[in-house]
Amino acid sequence: MNADINRLEADRLTAEHRVVFANVLFALREEITPPTESLGAQFRNAAVAGFAEAGMSLSALLLFLIGRGPVFLFWIAILYLPVRFAWRRWQPVELRGETPIQGA
């Protein structure tokens, strides 16, 4: 009996100096069911999304014109007179509104 007491006492002393680590993982998930939308709410949401996309496309077009418009106008200004001159040279006389020279 004395030996059992000594063994239990030794086990208790070694257990006091032993470090025990534990990991506890906890996850909580709530399942929320979305409320059903009425037909009117669906139409309203679709209209809001459509107008938002229309606004975004309009702003994208304006940004494109602001960013690329000056370059486009510059090249039109440079090329207008040479292209007009070449167009008039290559058109037949009848299409220009002039009368052809008779007897030539």
Backbone atoms as SQL, in Angstrom:
CREATE TABLE atoms (id INTEGER PRIMARY KEY, chain TEXT, resi INTEGER, resn TEXT, atom TEXT, x REAL, y REAL, z REAL);
INSERT INTO atoms VALUES
  (1, 'A', 1, 'MET', 'N', 0.804, -1.180, 0.000),
  (2, 'A', 1, 'MET', 'CA', 0.000, 0.000, 0.000),
  (3, 'A', 1, 'MET', 'C', 0.856, 1.256, 0.000),
  (4, 'A', 2, 'ASN', 'N', 1.945, 1.218, 0.722),
  (5, 'A', 2, 'ASN', 'CA', 2.880, 2.325, 0.764),
  (6, 'A', 2, 'ASN', 'C', 3.467, 2.576, -0.629),
  (7, 'A', 3, 'ALA', 'N', 3.710, 1.515, -1.355),
  (8, 'A', 3, 'ALA', 'CA', 4.271, 1.640, -2.707),
  (9, 'A', 3, 'ALA', 'C', 3.268, 2.295, -3.635),
  (10, 'A', 4, 'ASP', 'N', 1.994, 1.955, -3.472),
  (11, 'A', 4, 'ASP', 'CA', 0.967, 2.590, -4.305),
  (12, 'A', 4, 'ASP', 'C', 0.864, 4.080, -4.014),
  (13, 'A', 5, 'ILE', 'N', 0.972, 4.436, -2.749),
  (14, 'A', 5, 'ILE', 'CA', 0.888, 5.854, -2.382),
  (15, 'A', 5, 'ILE', 'C', 2.077, 6.601, -2.953),
  (16, 'A', 6, 'ASN', 'N', 3.274, 6.013, -2.848),
  (17, 'A', 6, 'ASN', 'CA', 4.480, 6.647, -3.409),
  (18, 'A', 6, 'ASN', 'C', 4.358, 6.804, -4.933),
  (19, 'A', 7, 'ARG', 'N', 3.824, 5.792, -5.605),
  (20, 'A', 7, 'ARG', 'CA', 3.665, 5.857, -7.068),
  (21, 'A', 7, 'ARG', 'C', 2.658, 6.931, -7.447),
  (22, 'A', 8, 'LEU', 'N', 1.524, 7.013, -6.732),
  (23, 'A', 8, 'LEU', 'CA', 0.522, 8.042, -7.019),
  (24, 'A', 8, 'LEU', 'C', 1.065, 9.442, -6.730),
  (25, 'A', 9, 'GLU', 'N', 1.833, 9.569, -5.698),
  (26, 'A', 9, 'GLU', 'CA', 2.461, 10.861, -5.376),
  (27, 'A', 9, 'GLU', 'C', 3.444, 11.259, -6.464),
  (28, 'A', 10, 'ALA', 'N', 4.219, 10.327, -6.962),
  (29, 'A', 10, 'ALA', 'CA', 5.171, 10.617, -8.048),
  (30, 'A', 10, 'ALA', 'C', 4.423, 10.990, -9.326),
  (31, 'A', 11, 'ASP', 'N', 3.321, 10.307, -9.600),
  (32, 'A', 11, 'ASP', 'CA', 2.499, 10.665, -10.789),
  (33, 'A', 11, 'ASP', 'C', 1.922, 12.073, -10.652),
  (34, 'A', 12, 'ARG', 'N', 1.511, 12.422, -9.450),
  (35, 'A', 12, 'ARG', 'CA', 0.960, 13.756, -9.244),
  (36, 'A', 12, 'ARG', 'C', 2.024, 14.824, -9.438),
  (37, 'A', 13, 'LEU', 'N', 3.234, 14.613, -8.958),
  (38, 'A', 13, 'LEU', 'CA', 4.316, 15.583, -9.107),
  (39, 'A', 13, 'LEU', 'C', 4.705, 15.751, -10.588),
  (40, 'A', 14, 'THR', 'N', 4.764, 14.666, -11.323),
  (41, 'A', 14, 'THR', 'CA', 5.105, 14.787, -12.753),
  (42, 'A', 14, 'THR', 'C', 3.963, 15.451, -13.531),
  (43, 'A', 15, 'ALA', 'N', 2.739, 15.240, -13.107),
  (44, 'A', 15, 'ALA', 'CA', 1.610, 15.863, -13.797),
  (45, 'A', 15, 'ALA', 'C', 1.566, 17.359, -13.540),
  (46, 'A', 16, 'GLU', 'N', 2.062, 17.820, -12.384),
  (47, 'A', 16, 'GLU', 'CA', 2.085, 19.247, -12.084),
  (48, 'A', 16, 'GLU', 'C', 3.019, 20.006, -13.014),
  (49, 'A', 17, 'HIS', 'N', 4.101, 19.378, -13.454),
  (50, 'A', 17, 'HIS', 'CA', 5.089, 20.044, -14.307),
  (51, 'A', 17, 'HIS', 'C', 4.850, 19.770, -15.800),
  (52, 'A', 18, 'ARG', 'N', 3.862, 19.034, -16.095),
  (53, 'A', 18, 'ARG', 'CA', 3.551, 18.722, -17.493),
  (54, 'A', 18, 'ARG', 'C', 2.646, 19.821, -18.042),
  (55, 'A', 19, 'VAL', 'N', 2.918, 20.252, -19.314),
  (56, 'A', 19, 'VAL', 'CA', 2.102, 21.271, -19.978),
  (57, 'A', 19, 'VAL', 'C', 1.229, 20.559, -21.001),
  (58, 'A', 20, 'VAL', 'N', -0.022, 20.878, -20.958),
  (59, 'A', 20, 'VAL', 'CA', -0.962, 20.260, -21.879),
  (60, 'A', 20, 'VAL', 'C', -1.522, 21.367, -22.783),
  (61, 'A', 21, 'PHE', 'N', -1.381, 21.154, -24.098),
  (62, 'A', 21, 'PHE', 'CA', -1.921, 22.091, -25.079),
  (63, 'A', 21, 'PHE', 'C', -3.171, 21.492, -25.691),
  (64, 'A', 22, 'ALA', 'N', -4.092, 22.367, -26.000),
  (65, 'A', 22, 'ALA', 'CA', -5.317, 21.898, -26.642),
  (66, 'A', 22, 'ALA', 'C', -5.751, 22.932, -27.677),
  (67, 'A', 23, 'ASN', 'N', -6.229, 22.458, -28.794),
  (68, 'A', 23, 'ASN', 'CA', -6.802, 23.323, -29.828),
  (69, 'A', 23, 'ASN', 'C', -8.302, 23.106, -29.844),
  (70, 'A', 24, 'VAL', 'N', -9.006, 24.204, -29.819),
  (71, 'A', 24, 'VAL', 'CA', -10.453, 24.131, -29.890),
  (72, 'A', 24, 'VAL', 'C', -10.878, 24.905, -31.121),
  (73, 'A', 25, 'LEU', 'N', -11.519, 24.232, -32.025),
  (74, 'A', 25, 'LEU', 'CA', -12.028, 24.867, -33.229),
  (75, 'A', 25, 'LEU', 'C', -13.535, 24.971, -33.101),
  (76, 'A', 26, 'PHE', 'N', -14.025, 26.180, -33.355),
  (77, 'A', 26, 'PHE', 'CA', -15.443, 26.426, -33.198),
  (78, 'A', 26, 'PHE', 'C', -15.933, 27.160, -34.436),
  (79, 'A', 27, 'ALA', 'N', -16.964, 26.668, -35.029),
  (80, 'A', 27, 'ALA', 'CA', -17.544, 27.316, -36.208),
  (81, 'A', 27, 'ALA', 'C', -19.037, 27.455, -35.989),
  (82, 'A', 28, 'LEU', 'N', -19.514, 28.667, -36.299),
  (83, 'A', 28, 'LEU', 'CA', -20.931, 28.946, -36.155),
  (84, 'A', 28, 'LEU', 'C', -21.420, 29.479, -37.490),
  (85, 'A', 29, 'ARG', 'N', -22.414, 28.855, -38.036),
  (86, 'A', 29, 'ARG', 'CA', -22.938, 29.261, -39.332),
  (87, 'A', 29, 'ARG', 'C', -24.444, 29.360, -39.230),
  (88, 'A', 30, 'GLU', 'N', -24.919, 30.526, -39.628),
  (89, 'A', 30, 'GLU', 'CA', -26.356, 30.739, -39.600),
  (90, 'A', 30, 'GLU', 'C', -26.866, 30.721, -41.035),
  (91, 'A', 31, 'GLU', 'N', -27.859, 29.953, -41.265),
  (92, 'A', 31, 'GLU', 'CA', -28.440, 29.888, -42.599),
  (93, 'A', 31, 'GLU', 'C', -29.611, 30.844, -42.652),
  (94, 'A', 32, 'ILE', 'N', -29.454, 31.846, -43.528),
  (95, 'A', 32, 'ILE', 'CA', -30.494, 32.855, -43.668),
  (96, 'A', 32, 'ILE', 'C', -31.166, 32.651, -45.014),
  (97, 'A', 33, 'THR', 'N', -32.425, 32.487, -44.993),
  (98, 'A', 33, 'THR', 'CA', -33.162, 32.351, -46.248),
  (99, 'A', 33, 'THR', 'C', -33.559, 33.739, -46.714),
  (100, 'A', 34, 'PRO', 'N', -33.216, 34.068, -47.949),
  (101, 'A', 34, 'PRO', 'CA', -33.570, 35.403, -48.428),
  (102, 'A', 34, 'PRO', 'C', -35.082, 35.539, -48.569),
  (103, 'A', 35, 'PRO', 'N', -35.592, 36.696, -48.247),
  (104, 'A', 35, 'PRO', 'CA', -37.038, 36.872, -48.368),
  (105, 'A', 35, 'PRO', 'C', -37.431, 36.879, -49.848),
  (106, 'A', 36, 'THR', 'N', -38.576, 36.363, -50.128),
  (107, 'A', 36, 'THR', 'CA', -39.040, 36.338, -51.513),
  (108, 'A', 36, 'THR', 'C', -39.481, 37.736, -51.907),
  (109, 'A', 37, 'GLU', 'N', -39.050, 38.134, -53.118),
  (110, 'A', 37, 'GLU', 'CA', -39.388, 39.465, -53.607),
  (111, 'A', 37, 'GLU', 'C', -40.686, 39.419, -54.387),
  (112, 'A', 38, 'SER', 'N', -41.425, 40.474, -54.274),
  (113, 'A', 38, 'SER', 'CA', -42.655, 40.559, -55.049),
  (114, 'A', 38, 'SER', 'C', -42.301, 40.888, -56.498),
  (115, 'A', 39, 'LEU', 'N', -43.267, 40.749, -57.369),
  (116, 'A', 39, 'LEU', 'CA', -43.045, 41.027, -58.785),
  (117, 'A', 39, 'LEU', 'C', -42.712, 42.503, -58.998),
  (118, 'A', 40, 'GLY', 'N', -43.358, 43.373, -58.258),
  (119, 'A', 40, 'GLY', 'CA', -43.072, 44.803, -58.355),
  (120, 'A', 40, 'GLY', 'C', -41.648, 45.124, -57.927),
  (121, 'A', 41, 'ALA', 'N', -41.184, 44.475, -56.870),
  (122, 'A', 41, 'ALA', 'CA', -39.809, 44.697, -56.410),
  (123, 'A', 41, 'ALA', 'C', -38.805, 44.186, -57.436),
  (124, 'A', 42, 'GLN', 'N', -39.104, 43.071, -58.082),
  (125, 'A', 42, 'GLN', 'CA', -38.211, 42.563, -59.125),
  (126, 'A', 42, 'GLN', 'C', -38.142, 43.523, -60.302),
  (127, 'A', 43, 'PHE', 'N', -39.305, 44.100, -60.709),
  (128, 'A', 43, 'PHE', 'CA', -39.311, 45.090, -61.790),
  (129, 'A', 43, 'PHE', 'C', -38.504, 46.329, -61.403),
  (130, 'A', 44, 'ARG', 'N', -38.684, 46.771, -60.159),
  (131, 'A', 44, 'ARG', 'CA', -37.949, 47.946, -59.702),
  (132, 'A', 44, 'ARG', 'C', -36.448, 47.685, -59.695),
  (133, 'A', 45, 'ASN', 'N', -36.031, 46.527, -59.209),
  (134, 'A', 45, 'ASN', 'CA', -34.611, 46.184, -59.197),
  (135, 'A', 45, 'ASN', 'C', -34.052, 46.091, -60.611),
  (136, 'A', 46, 'ALA', 'N', -34.832, 45.529, -61.535),
  (137, 'A', 46, 'ALA', 'CA', -34.377, 45.441, -62.920),
  (138, 'A', 46, 'ALA', 'C', -34.257, 46.825, -63.543),
  (139, 'A', 47, 'ALA', 'N', -35.211, 47.717, -63.242),
  (140, 'A', 47, 'ALA', 'CA', -35.147, 49.078, -63.779),
  (141, 'A', 47, 'ALA', 'C', -33.951, 49.831, -63.221),
  (142, 'A', 48, 'VAL', 'N', -33.686, 49.680, -61.934),
  (143, 'A', 48, 'VAL', 'CA', -32.541, 50.350, -61.323),
  (144, 'A', 48, 'VAL', 'C', -31.245, 49.850, -61.954),
  (145, 'A', 49, 'ALA', 'N', -31.138, 48.542, -62.147),
  (146, 'A', 49, 'ALA', 'CA', -29.929, 47.990, -62.760),
  (147, 'A', 49, 'ALA', 'C', -29.792, 48.466, -64.208),
  (148, 'A', 50, 'GLY', 'N', -30.897, 48.519, -64.938),
  (149, 'A', 50, 'GLY', 'CA', -30.835, 48.972, -66.330),
  (150, 'A', 50, 'GLY', 'C', -30.419, 50.422, -66.443),
  (151, 'A', 51, 'PHE', 'N', -31.004, 51.307, -65.613),
  (152, 'A', 51, 'PHE', 'CA', -30.615, 52.710, -65.659),
  (153, 'A', 51, 'PHE', 'C', -29.173, 52.908, -65.203),
  (154, 'A', 52, 'ALA', 'N', -28.723, 52.108, -64.256),
  (155, 'A', 52, 'ALA', 'CA', -27.324, 52.206, -63.812),
  (156, 'A', 52, 'ALA', 'C', -26.380, 51.824, -64.952),
  (157, 'A', 53, 'GLU', 'N', -26.700, 50.755, -65.677),
  (158, 'A', 53, 'GLU', 'CA', -25.863, 50.357, -66.807),
  (159, 'A', 53, 'GLU', 'C', -25.900, 51.389, -67.925),
  (160, 'A', 54, 'ALA', 'N', -27.083, 51.989, -68.168),
  (161, 'A', 54, 'ALA', 'CA', -27.179, 53.033, -69.195),
  (162, 'A', 54, 'ALA', 'C', -26.322, 54.235, -68.806),
  (163, 'A', 55, 'GLY', 'N', -26.350, 54.607, -67.561),
  (164, 'A', 55, 'GLY', 'CA', -25.512, 55.708, -67.090),
  (165, 'A', 55, 'GLY', 'C', -24.031, 55.402, -67.211),
  (166, 'A', 56, 'MET', 'N', -23.659, 54.170, -66.885),
  (167, 'A', 56, 'MET', 'CA', -22.248, 53.789, -67.004),
  (168, 'A', 56, 'MET', 'C', -21.801, 53.783, -68.459),
  (169, 'A', 57, 'SER', 'N', -22.673, 53.320, -69.380),
  (170, 'A', 57, 'SER', 'CA', -22.270, 53.310, -70.790),
  (171, 'A', 57, 'SER', 'C', -22.184, 54.729, -71.332),
  (172, 'A', 58, 'LEU', 'N', -23.071, 55.624, -70.890),
  (173, 'A', 58, 'LEU', 'CA', -23.005, 57.017, -71.323),
  (174, 'A', 58, 'LEU', 'C', -21.731, 57.676, -70.810),
  (175, 'A', 59, 'SER', 'N', -21.390, 57.423, -69.559),
  (176, 'A', 59, 'SER', 'CA', -20.159, 58.010, -69.021),
  (177, 'A', 59, 'SER', 'C', -18.933, 57.420, -69.710),
  (178, 'A', 60, 'ALA', 'N', -18.973, 56.146, -70.078),
  (179, 'A', 60, 'ALA', 'CA', -17.846, 55.550, -70.802),
  (180, 'A', 60, 'ALA', 'C', -17.705, 56.182, -72.183),
  (181, 'A', 61, 'LEU', 'N', -18.831, 56.444, -72.853),
  (182, 'A', 61, 'LEU', 'CA', -18.783, 57.103, -74.162),
  (183, 'A', 61, 'LEU', 'C', -18.225, 58.515, -74.034),
  (184, 'A', 62, 'LEU', 'N', -18.677, 59.259, -73.025),
  (185, 'A', 62, 'LEU', 'CA', -18.153, 60.610, -72.824),
  (186, 'A', 62, 'LEU', 'C', -16.661, 60.598, -72.513),
  (187, 'A', 63, 'LEU', 'N', -16.226, 59.663, -71.701),
  (188, 'A', 63, 'LEU', 'CA', -14.796, 59.558, -71.402),
  (189, 'A', 63, 'LEU', 'C', -13.993, 59.226, -72.654),
  (190, 'A', 64, 'PHE', 'N', -14.541, 58.361, -73.516),
  (191, 'A', 64, 'PHE', 'CA', -13.857, 58.030, -74.765),
  (192, 'A', 64, 'PHE', 'C', -13.748, 59.261, -75.650),
  (193, 'A', 65, 'LEU', 'N', -14.859, 60.014, -75.780),
  (194, 'A', 65, 'LEU', 'CA', -14.837, 61.204, -76.631),
  (195, 'A', 65, 'LEU', 'C', -13.892, 62.269, -76.088),
  (196, 'A', 66, 'ILE', 'N', -13.859, 62.425, -74.785),
  (197, 'A', 66, 'ILE', 'CA', -12.945, 63.403, -74.193),
  (198, 'A', 66, 'ILE', 'C', -11.501, 62.965, -74.387),
  (199, 'A', 67, 'GLY', 'N', -11.252, 61.671, -74.259),
  (200, 'A', 67, 'GLY', 'CA', -9.882, 61.173, -74.369),
  (201, 'A', 67, 'GLY', 'C', -9.386, 61.081, -75.800),
  (202, 'A', 68, 'ARG', 'N', -10.256, 60.680, -76.741),
  (203, 'A', 68, 'ARG', 'CA', -9.828, 60.454, -78.116),
  (204, 'A', 68, 'ARG', 'C', -10.321, 61.515, -79.089),
  (205, 'A', 69, 'GLY', 'N', -11.294, 62.340, -78.674),
  (206, 'A', 69, 'GLY', 'CA', -11.889, 63.327, -79.554),
  (207, 'A', 69, 'GLY', 'C', -10.913, 64.340, -80.126),
  (208, 'A', 70, 'PRO', 'N', -10.045, 64.940, -79.315),
  (209, 'A', 70, 'PRO', 'CA', -9.110, 65.924, -79.873),
  (210, 'A', 70, 'PRO', 'C', -8.184, 65.341, -80.946),
  (211, 'A', 71, 'VAL', 'N', -7.724, 64.132, -80.762),
  (212, 'A', 71, 'VAL', 'CA', -6.865, 63.506, -81.770),
  (213, 'A', 71, 'VAL', 'C', -7.649, 63.265, -83.055),
  (214, 'A', 72, 'PHE', 'N', -8.887, 62.792, -82.895),
  (215, 'A', 72, 'PHE', 'CA', -9.744, 62.547, -84.056),
  (216, 'A', 72, 'PHE', 'C', -10.001, 63.843, -84.815),
  (217, 'A', 73, 'LEU', 'N', -10.335, 64.927, -84.136),
  (218, 'A', 73, 'LEU', 'CA', -10.566, 66.219, -84.784),
  (219, 'A', 73, 'LEU', 'C', -9.299, 66.755, -85.445),
  (220, 'A', 74, 'PHE', 'N', -8.166, 66.531, -84.835),
  (221, 'A', 74, 'PHE', 'CA', -6.891, 66.960, -85.411),
  (222, 'A', 74, 'PHE', 'C', -6.653, 66.293, -86.761),
  (223, 'A', 75, 'TRP', 'N', -6.868, 64.972, -86.834),
  (224, 'A', 75, 'TRP', 'CA', -6.623, 64.271, -88.099),
  (225, 'A', 75, 'TRP', 'C', -7.673, 64.614, -89.147),
  (226, 'A', 76, 'ILE', 'N', -8.884, 64.877, -88.737),
  (227, 'A', 76, 'ILE', 'CA', -9.905, 65.308, -89.700),
  (228, 'A', 76, 'ILE', 'C', -9.518, 66.662, -90.280),
  (229, 'A', 77, 'ALA', 'N', -9.050, 67.576, -89.436),
  (230, 'A', 77, 'ALA', 'CA', -8.649, 68.898, -89.911),
  (231, 'A', 77, 'ALA', 'C', -7.472, 68.805, -90.878),
  (232, 'A', 78, 'ILE', 'N', -6.531, 67.913, -90.618),
  (233, 'A', 78, 'ILE', 'CA', -5.368, 67.768, -91.506),
  (234, 'A', 78, 'ILE', 'C', -5.760, 67.116, -92.831),
  (235, 'A', 79, 'LEU', 'N', -6.606, 66.117, -92.801),
  (236, 'A', 79, 'LEU', 'CA', -6.908, 65.344, -94.010),
  (237, 'A', 79, 'LEU', 'C', -8.094, 65.868, -94.809),
  (238, 'A', 80, 'TYR', 'N', -8.855, 66.837, -94.317),
  (239, 'A', 80, 'TYR', 'CA', -10.068, 67.271, -95.006),
  (240, 'A', 80, 'TYR', 'C', -9.765, 67.852, -96.395),
  (241, 'A', 81, 'LEU', 'N', -8.869, 68.817, -96.486),
  (242, 'A', 81, 'LEU', 'CA', -8.609, 69.467, -97.777),
  (243, 'A', 81, 'LEU', 'C', -8.008, 68.512, -98.814),
  (244, 'A', 82, 'PRO', 'N', -6.997, 67.687, -98.491),
  (245, 'A', 82, 'PRO', 'CA', -6.476, 66.772, -99.515),
  (246, 'A', 82, 'PRO', 'C', -7.513, 65.753, -99.986),
  (247, 'A', 83, 'VAL', 'N', -8.330, 65.244, -99.087),
  (248, 'A', 83, 'VAL', 'CA', -9.340, 64.261, -99.484),
  (249, 'A', 83, 'VAL', 'C', -10.413, 64.939, -100.328),
  (250, 'A', 84, 'ARG', 'N', -10.815, 66.143, -100.003),
  (251, 'A', 84, 'ARG', 'CA', -11.807, 66.880, -100.785),
  (252, 'A', 84, 'ARG', 'C', -11.286, 67.161, -102.191),
  (253, 'A', 85, 'PHE', 'N', -10.030, 67.564, -102.277),
  (254, 'A', 85, 'PHE', 'CA', -9.423, 67.837, -103.582),
  (255, 'A', 85, 'PHE', 'C', -9.374, 66.568, -104.428),
  (256, 'A', 86, 'ALA', 'N', -8.951, 65.459, -103.840),
  (257, 'A', 86, 'ALA', 'CA', -8.864, 64.192, -104.577),
  (258, 'A', 86, 'ALA', 'C', -10.253, 63.722, -104.987),
  (259, 'A', 87, 'TRP', 'N', -11.259, 63.890, -104.144),
  (260, 'A', 87, 'TRP', 'CA', -12.628, 63.478, -104.473),
  (261, 'A', 87, 'TRP', 'C', -13.143, 64.266, -105.667),
  (262, 'A', 88, 'ARG', 'N', -12.891, 65.548, -105.689),
  (263, 'A', 88, 'ARG', 'CA', -13.347, 66.366, -106.814),
  (264, 'A', 88, 'ARG', 'C', -12.598, 66.035, -108.098),
  (265, 'A', 89, 'ARG', 'N', -11.347, 65.656, -107.992),
  (266, 'A', 89, 'ARG', 'CA', -10.581, 65.324, -109.196),
  (267, 'A', 89, 'ARG', 'C', -11.062, 64.025, -109.824),
  (268, 'A', 90, 'TRP', 'N', -11.469, 63.063, -108.987),
  (269, 'A', 90, 'TRP', 'CA', -11.816, 61.740, -109.514),
  (270, 'A', 90, 'TRP', 'C', -13.289, 61.602, -109.871),
  (271, 'A', 91, 'GLN', 'N', -14.119, 62.556, -109.516),
  (272, 'A', 91, 'GLN', 'CA', -15.525, 62.480, -109.897),
  (273, 'A', 91, 'GLN', 'C', -15.672, 62.810, -111.384),
  (274, 'A', 92, 'PRO', 'N', -16.576, 62.115, -112.060),
  (275, 'A', 92, 'PRO', 'CA', -16.822, 62.491, -113.459),
  (276, 'A', 92, 'PRO', 'C', -17.412, 63.897, -113.542),
  (277, 'A', 93, 'VAL', 'N', -17.268, 64.513, -114.713),
  (278, 'A', 93, 'VAL', 'CA', -17.707, 65.889, -114.907),
  (279, 'A', 93, 'VAL', 'C', -19.213, 66.011, -114.723),
  (280, 'A', 94, 'GLU', 'N', -19.991, 65.013, -115.155),
  (281, 'A', 94, 'GLU', 'CA', -21.442, 65.088, -115.056),
  (282, 'A', 94, 'GLU', 'C', -21.908, 65.135, -113.603),
  (283, 'A', 95, 'LEU', 'N', -21.211, 64.484, -112.728),
  (284, 'A', 95, 'LEU', 'CA', -21.621, 64.443, -111.325),
  (285, 'A', 95, 'LEU', 'C', -21.269, 65.727, -110.590),
  (286, 'A', 96, 'ARG', 'N', -20.328, 66.495, -111.135),
  (287, 'A', 96, 'ARG', 'CA', -19.909, 67.713, -110.468),
  (288, 'A', 96, 'ARG', 'C', -20.871, 68.868, -110.704),
  (289, 'A', 97, 'GLY', 'N', -21.786, 68.719, -111.666),
  (290, 'A', 97, 'GLY', 'CA', -22.713, 69.801, -111.951),
  (291, 'A', 97, 'GLY', 'C', -22.208, 70.749, -113.012),
  (292, 'A', 98, 'GLU', 'N', -21.094, 70.426, -113.594),
  (293, 'A', 98, 'GLU', 'CA', -20.550, 71.277, -114.651),
  (294, 'A', 98, 'GLU', 'C', -21.006, 70.731, -116.001),
  (295, 'A', 99, 'THR', 'N', -21.070, 71.564, -116.975),
  (296, 'A', 99, 'THR', 'CA', -21.432, 71.093, -118.325),
  (297, 'A', 99, 'THR', 'C', -20.167, 70.716, -119.070),
  (298, 'A', 100, 'PRO', 'N', -20.184, 69.560, -119.722),
  (299, 'A', 100, 'PRO', 'CA', -18.982, 69.174, -120.463),
  (300, 'A', 100, 'PRO', 'C', -18.784, 70.086, -121.659),
  (301, 'A', 101, 'ILE', 'N', -17.562, 70.186, -122.086),
  (302, 'A', 101, 'ILE', 'CA', -17.210, 71.023, -123.240),
  (303, 'A', 101, 'ILE', 'C', -17.647, 70.305, -124.500),
  (304, 'A', 102, 'GLN', 'N', -18.432, 70.986, -125.314),
  (305, 'A', 102, 'GLN', 'CA', -18.938, 70.406, -126.571),
  (306, 'A', 102, 'GLN', 'C', -17.914, 70.552, -127.673),
  (307, 'A', 103, 'GLY', 'N', -17.816, 69.522, -128.484),
  (308, 'A', 103, 'GLY', 'CA', -16.941, 69.547, -129.641),
  (309, 'A', 103, 'GLY', 'C', -15.483, 69.320, -129.332),
  (310, 'A', 104, 'ALA', 'N', -15.216, 68.867, -128.207),
  (311, 'A', 104, 'ALA', 'CA', -13.816, 68.643, -127.902),
  (312, 'A', 104, 'ALA', 'C', -13.398, 67.232, -128.209);
